[in-house]
């Protein structure tokens, strides 16, 4: 590791730590999709699922990668899901801003449409291997980029999404979005 790389890592760590100190961990509820901040919006939407198997557990399993990505390019994570998910998120410590939007078809569609990026993490298990690419296809149909795990259905559209790189894929796509 060069001195430049070490210096960059120290800066990223300091920025990430300072940002984390200013964050109130309790997710706020969005009454609408109006923003009070100008942070890019990264979205996850879906069912709370079965804890430890799929759903919100898949998102929580990549929380360290999300924190790292947020240290490079700060963003707000907006979760659109059911009430069970809201309680789980309330008890999860993310080191960056997290908001919750109650699930409805309209809320979900509007959130995806107004997001800068959609993330779709999936644990490696037989249940997730049977899932379709419908959420990724919804985002892509609305011109919203996607970072996702490489389950079989997502691999089929792998040339249209960033696969398995939440740590650097998120900041890279957010930075591309800012430039264009």
Backbone as numpy.savetxt, mean C-alpha at the origin, in Angstrom:
# Nx Ny Nz CAx CAy CAz Cx Cy Cz
29.74 -1.62 0.55 28.89 -0.44 0.55 29.78 0.80 0.55
29.53 1.70 -0.38 30.33 2.91 -0.49 29.92 3.92 0.59
30.76 4.93 0.75 30.46 6.00 1.71 29.17 6.72 1.31
28.98 6.93 -0.01 27.76 7.57 -0.50 26.52 6.75 -0.13
26.57 5.42 -0.34 25.45 4.55 0.02 25.18 4.60 1.53
26.24 4.59 2.33 26.08 4.66 3.78 25.42 5.98 4.18
25.87 7.07 3.57 25.30 8.38 3.87 23.82 8.42 3.50
23.47 7.91 2.32 22.07 7.88 1.90 21.22 7.06 2.85
21.75 5.93 3.31 21.00 5.08 4.23 20.77 5.80 5.56
21.76 6.54 6.03 21.62 7.30 7.28 20.55 8.37 7.11
20.56 9.08 5.99 19.57 10.13 5.73 18.16 9.52 5.68
18.02 8.41 4.96 16.71 7.75 4.86 16.22 7.34 6.24
17.12 6.78 7.06 16.75 6.35 8.41 16.33 7.54 9.27
17.08 8.64 9.19 16.75 9.82 9.99 15.41 10.42 9.57
15.18 10.54 8.27 13.92 11.09 7.78 12.76 10.19 8.20
12.95 8.88 8.01 11.90 7.92 8.37 11.60 7.99 9.87
12.65 8.07 10.71 12.45 8.12 12.16 11.74 9.40 12.57
12.13 10.52 11.99 11.49 11.80 12.33 10.04 11.78 11.90
9.76 11.25 10.75 8.40 11.17 10.25 7.56 10.29 11.16
8.13 9.17 11.60 7.43 8.23 12.46 7.06 8.89 13.79
7.93 9.75 14.31 7.67 10.39 15.60 6.47 11.35 15.53
6.22 11.89 14.34 5.13 12.85 14.22 3.79 12.19 13.91
3.78 10.90 13.76 2.56 10.21 13.31 1.72 9.72 14.48
0.47 10.05 14.46 -0.49 9.52 15.42 -0.98 8.20 14.84
-0.73 7.08 15.50 -0.93 5.76 14.91 -2.38 5.42 14.61
-3.31 6.07 15.24 -4.71 5.74 15.04 -5.17 6.14 13.63
-5.68 5.20 12.85 -6.09 5.58 11.49 -7.28 6.52 11.53
-7.26 7.50 10.67 -8.40 8.40 10.62 -9.39 7.87 9.61
-10.63 8.19 9.83 -11.66 7.77 8.90 -11.87 8.87 7.89
-11.87 8.48 6.65 -12.14 9.44 5.59 -13.64 9.56 5.41
-14.16 10.74 5.56 -15.58 10.95 5.29 -15.81 11.15 3.81
-14.77 11.54 3.13 -14.82 11.68 1.69 -13.42 11.43 1.18
-13.23 11.54 -0.08 -11.90 11.33 -0.63 -11.14 12.64 -0.80
-11.61 13.69 -0.12 -10.88 14.96 -0.12 -9.65 14.80 0.76
-8.57 15.38 0.34 -7.34 15.27 1.11 -7.09 16.53 1.91
-6.50 16.33 3.09 -6.04 17.49 3.83 -4.52 17.58 3.76
-3.89 16.64 3.10 -2.45 16.63 2.91 -2.19 16.44 1.41
-1.00 16.75 1.01 -0.65 16.53 -0.39 0.27 15.32 -0.57
0.20 14.40 0.35 0.97 13.16 0.20 0.33 12.31 -0.89
1.13 11.61 -1.66 0.55 10.66 -2.61 -0.27 9.61 -1.87
-1.27 9.11 -2.53 -2.18 8.13 -1.92 -1.87 6.74 -2.48
-1.50 5.83 -1.57 -1.30 4.42 -1.91 -2.48 3.68 -1.32
-3.09 2.81 -2.10 -4.33 2.19 -1.64 -4.23 0.67 -1.61
-4.86 0.10 -0.61 -5.12 -1.34 -0.52 -6.61 -1.47 -0.30
-7.24 -2.36 -1.04 -8.66 -2.59 -0.85 -8.94 -4.07 -0.91
-9.87 -4.49 -0.08 -10.24 -5.90 -0.06 -10.91 -6.27 1.25
-11.18 -7.53 1.38 -11.83 -8.10 2.55 -10.81 -8.29 3.66
-11.25 -8.18 4.91 -10.32 -8.39 6.03 -9.76 -9.81 6.01
-10.52 -10.75 5.49 -10.03 -12.11 5.30 -9.93 -12.92 6.58
-9.16 -13.98 6.51 -8.90 -14.86 7.64 -7.52 -14.52 8.16
-7.45 -14.12 9.42 -6.19 -13.68 10.01 -5.13 -14.77 9.86
-3.98 -14.35 9.35 -2.86 -15.27 9.16 -2.91 -16.04 7.85
-4.00 -15.92 7.10 -4.11 -16.68 5.85 -4.17 -15.75 4.64
-5.06 -14.76 4.67 -5.20 -13.84 3.56 -5.90 -12.57 4.03
-6.00 -11.61 3.11 -6.67 -10.35 3.44 -5.71 -9.37 4.10
-6.18 -8.73 5.15 -5.39 -7.70 5.82 -4.08 -8.24 6.38
-4.04 -9.53 6.70 -2.79 -10.14 7.17 -1.68 -10.02 6.13
-2.06 -10.12 4.86 -1.08 -9.98 3.79 -0.49 -8.57 3.79
-1.32 -7.58 4.02 -0.84 -6.19 4.08 0.06 -5.98 5.30
-0.37 -6.47 6.44 0.42 -6.30 7.66 1.77 -6.99 7.54
1.81 -8.10 6.81 3.07 -8.85 6.67 4.15 -8.07 5.92
3.76 -7.04 5.18 4.77 -6.25 4.46 4.94 -4.86 5.08
4.50 -4.68 6.33 4.54 -3.35 6.95 5.96 -2.78 7.01
6.96 -3.62 7.26 8.34 -3.11 7.29 8.77 -2.62 5.91
8.39 -3.34 4.88 8.71 -2.90 3.52 8.01 -1.59 3.19
6.77 -1.45 3.66 6.03 -0.20 3.45 6.69 0.96 4.18
7.14 0.72 5.41 7.83 1.77 6.16 9.10 2.19 5.45
9.85 1.22 4.93 11.07 1.53 4.19 10.74 2.38 2.97
9.74 1.96 2.19 9.33 2.70 1.00 8.88 4.11 1.36
8.16 4.24 2.47 7.69 5.54 2.92 8.85 6.45 3.32
9.93 5.87 3.80 11.12 6.65 4.13 11.79 7.24 2.90
11.65 6.58 1.78 12.22 7.07 0.52 11.29 8.09 -0.13
10.02 7.76 -0.17 9.02 8.61 -0.82 7.74 8.59 0.02
7.56 9.57 0.91 6.42 9.55 1.83 5.07 9.47 1.10
4.16 8.71 1.70 2.82 8.54 1.15 1.85 8.27 2.28
0.57 8.37 1.96 -0.50 7.99 2.87 -1.08 6.68 2.36
-1.22 5.71 3.24 -1.85 4.44 2.89 -3.34 4.55 3.23
-4.20 4.33 2.25 -5.64 4.35 2.48 -6.16 2.93 2.28
-6.86 2.44 3.28 -7.39 1.08 3.28 -8.90 1.15 3.16
-9.44 0.46 2.18 -10.88 0.39 1.98 -11.30 -1.06 2.25
-12.01 -1.26 3.35 -12.36 -2.63 3.73 -13.53 -2.60 4.71
-13.78 -3.75 5.32 -14.89 -3.91 6.25 -14.53 -3.48 7.67
-15.53 -3.50 8.56 -15.34 -3.04 9.95 -14.31 -3.87 10.70
-14.26 -5.17 10.46 -13.28 -6.03 11.12 -11.87 -5.56 10.80
-11.66 -5.19 9.56 -10.35 -4.71 9.13 -10.00 -3.41 9.85
-10.97 -2.55 10.02 -10.73 -1.27 10.71 -10.18 -1.51 12.11
-10.75 -2.46 12.83 -10.28 -2.77 14.18 -8.86 -3.33 14.16
-8.57 -4.17 13.20 -7.23 -4.75 13.08 -6.22 -3.65 12.80
-6.55 -2.75 11.89 -5.65 -1.65 11.54 -5.44 -0.72 12.73
-6.49 -0.48 13.48 -6.39 0.39 14.65 -5.35 -0.15 15.64
-5.20 -1.46 15.70 -4.28 -2.10 16.64 -2.93 -2.45 16.02
-2.69 -2.00 14.82 -1.43 -2.26 14.13 -0.62 -0.98 14.08
0.64 -1.08 14.39 1.50 0.11 14.38 2.21 0.22 13.04
1.75 1.16 12.25 2.44 1.52 11.03 3.24 2.79 11.34
4.36 2.97 10.71 5.18 4.16 10.96 4.94 5.26 9.96
3.72 5.37 9.46 3.39 6.38 8.47 1.88 6.57 8.50
1.36 7.61 7.83 -0.08 7.89 7.87 -0.91 6.79 7.22
-1.95 6.39 7.94 -2.88 5.36 7.46 -4.30 5.88 7.66
-5.13 5.75 6.65 -6.53 6.14 6.73 -7.40 4.96 6.37
-8.62 5.00 6.84 -9.57 3.91 6.58 -10.81 4.48 5.90
-11.27 3.77 4.90 -12.50 4.13 4.20 -13.41 2.92 4.25
-14.64 3.05 4.75 -15.54 1.89 4.83 -15.84 1.33 3.43
-15.91 0.02 3.37 -16.13 -0.66 2.10 -17.51 -0.37 1.51
-17.52 -0.02 0.25 -18.70 -0.02 -0.61 -18.14 -0.04 -2.02
-18.93 -0.49 -2.97 -18.43 -0.51 -4.35 -18.04 0.89 -4.80
-18.88 1.87 -4.46 -18.59 3.24 -4.87 -17.33 3.77 -4.20
-17.18 3.57 -2.87 -15.98 4.03 -2.18 -14.73 3.39 -2.78
-14.81 2.11 -3.03 -13.66 1.39 -3.57 -13.28 1.93 -4.94
-14.25 2.05 -5.82 -13.98 2.54 -7.17 -13.41 3.95 -7.13
-14.00 4.83 -6.34 -13.52 6.22 -6.25 -12.12 6.29 -5.65
-11.87 5.46 -4.64 -10.54 5.45 -4.02 -9.49 5.02 -5.03
-9.73 3.94 -5.71 -8.75 3.47 -6.69 -8.52 4.54 -7.75
-9.59 5.12 -8.25 -9.50 6.14 -9.29 -8.67 7.34 -8.84
-8.76 7.69 -7.56 -8.06 8.88 -7.06 -6.73 8.56 -6.38
-6.30 7.30 -6.47 -5.03 6.90 -5.86 -3.88 7.05 -6.85
-2.68 7.17 -6.30 -1.48 7.22 -7.12 -0.94 5.83 -7.40
-1.34 4.87 -6.56 -0.77 3.53 -6.65 -1.65 2.56 -5.86
-1.76 1.33 -6.34 -2.45 0.26 -5.62 -1.43 -0.80 -5.25
-1.50 -1.29 -4.02 -0.62 -2.38 -3.60 -1.47 -3.62 -3.32
-0.95 -4.76 -3.76 -1.66 -6.02 -3.59 -0.70 -7.11 -3.12
-0.40 -7.12 -1.83 0.47 -8.18 -1.31 -0.34 -9.46 -1.08
0.26 -10.59 -1.38 -0.37 -11.88 -1.14 0.65 -12.81 -0.51
0.27 -13.46 0.60 1.13 -14.47 1.20 1.20 -15.67 0.27
2.27 -16.40 0.36 2.44 -17.60 -0.47 1.68 -18.75 0.18
0.43 -18.96 -0.24 -0.34 -20.08 0.26 -1.37 -20.51 -0.79
-1.92 -21.68 -0.61 -2.83 -22.24 -1.61 -4.07 -21.39 -1.81
-4.56 -20.77 -0.75 -5.75 -19.92 -0.90 -5.46 -18.77 -1.86
-4.36 -18.06 -1.61 -4.02 -16.91 -2.45 -3.67 -17.32 -3.88
-3.14 -18.52 -4.06 -2.79 -18.97 -5.41 -4.03 -19.12 -6.29
-5.22 -19.22 -5.68 -6.44 -19.37 -6.47 -7.11 -18.03 -6.78
-6.57 -16.95 -6.26 -7.20 -15.64 -6.47 -7.01 -15.16 -7.90
-7.98 -14.37 -8.34 -7.89 -13.78 -9.69 -7.12 -12.47 -9.62
-6.88 -11.91 -10.79 -6.19 -10.63 -10.88 -7.17 -9.46 -10.95
-8.41 -9.67 -10.52 -9.45 -8.65 -10.70 -9.10 -7.30 -10.06
-8.50 -7.30 -8.88 -8.18 -6.00 -8.25 -7.08 -5.27 -9.03
-6.09 -6.03 -9.48 -5.03 -5.41 -10.29 -5.60 -4.89 -11.60
-6.48 -5.66 -12.22 -7.07 -5.24 -13.50 -7.95 -4.02 -13.33
-8.66 -3.92 -12.20 -9.46 -2.72 -11.94 -8.55 -1.50 -11.89
-7.47 -1.59 -11.11 -6.54 -0.46 -11.00 -5.94 -0.10 -12.36
-5.47 -1.09 -13.08 -4.86 -0.83 -14.37 -5.86 -0.23 -15.36
-7.12 -0.65 -15.28 -8.13 -0.09 -16.18 -8.40 1.38 -15.89
-8.05 1.82 -14.69 -8.20 3.22 -14.30 -6.88 3.99 -14.39
-5.88 3.36 -15.05 -4.55 3.96 -15.23 -3.82 4.19 -13.92
-4.06 3.33 -12.95 -3.37 3.41 -11.67 -2.36 2.26 -11.61
-1.07 2.57 -11.40 -0.07 1.51 -11.37 -0.25 0.59 -10.16
0.32 -0.61 -10.27 0.14 -1.65 -9.25 1.48 -2.26 -8.89
1.67 -2.47 -7.58 2.78 -3.28 -7.07 2.11 -4.46 -6.39
2.48 -5.68 -6.79 1.79 -6.86 -6.29 2.74 -8.03 -6.10
2.30 -8.98 -5.30 3.02 -10.25 -5.14 2.76 -11.10 -6.38
3.66 -12.02 -6.63 3.58 -12.79 -7.87 2.80 -14.10 -7.74
1.54 -14.00 -7.36 0.69 -15.19 -7.38 0.41 -15.51 -8.86
-0.01 -16.74 -9.17 -0.16 -17.13 -10.58 -0.98 -16.18 -11.45
-2.12 -15.71 -10.95 -2.95 -14.83 -11.79 -2.27 -13.49 -12.05
-1.50 -12.99 -11.11 -0.80 -11.72 -11.28 0.40 -11.91 -12.22
1.05 -13.06 -12.14 2.16 -13.33 -13.05 1.72 -13.23 -14.51
0.47 -13.59 -14.77 -0.04 -13.53 -16.15 -0.06 -12.11 -16.69
-0.16 -11.13 -15.82 -0.12 -9.72 -16.25 1.15 -9.05 -15.73
2.17 -9.85 -15.46 3.41 -9.37 -14.85 4.12 -8.28 -15.60
3.91 -8.19 -16.92 4.55 -7.12 -17.67 3.83 -5.78 -17.49
2.71 -5.78 -16.77 1.93 -4.55 -16.54 2.03 -4.06 -15.10
2.62 -4.84 -14.21 2.71 -4.48 -12.79 4.14 -4.68 -12.30
4.45 -4.08 -11.16 5.73 -4.34 -10.51 5.52 -5.53 -9.59
6.33 -6.56 -9.75 6.17 -7.79 -8.97 7.15 -7.87 -7.82
6.65 -8.17 -6.63 7.45 -8.50 -5.45 8.46 -7.45 -5.02
8.22 -6.19 -5.32 9.18 -5.16 -4.93 8.47 -3.98 -4.28
7.90 -4.24 -3.10 7.20 -3.18 -2.38 8.18 -2.15 -1.85
9.36 -2.59 -1.46 10.37 -1.72 -0.85 10.81 -0.60 -1.80
11.11 -0.95 -3.05 11.58 0.06 -4.01 10.58 0.33 -5.13
9.68 -0.61 -5.39 8.68 -0.42 -6.44 7.74 0.73 -6.14
7.34 0.84 -4.87 6.41 1.92 -4.49 7.05 3.29 -4.70
8.24 3.56 -4.12 8.81 4.90 -4.34 9.15 5.16 -5.81
9.59 4.14 -6.53 9.91 4.35 -7.95 8.66 4.76 -8.73
7.55 4.06 -8.53 6.32 4.41 -9.24 5.77 5.76 -8.79
5.84 6.06 -7.49 5.36 7.36 -7.01 6.19 8.49 -7.59
7.49 8.30 -7.69 8.36 9.33 -8.26 8.11 9.50 -9.75
7.84 8.41 -10.48 7.50 8.50 -11.90 6.21 9.28 -12.08
5.25 9.04 -11.18 3.95 9.72 -11.25 4.11 11.21 -11.04
5.01 11.61 -10.13 5.24 13.02 -9.86 5.87 13.74 -11.05
6.74 13.01 -11.76 7.45 13.60 -12.90 6.51 13.80 -14.08
5.63 12.81 -14.32 4.76 12.89 -15.50 3.57 13.77 -15.32
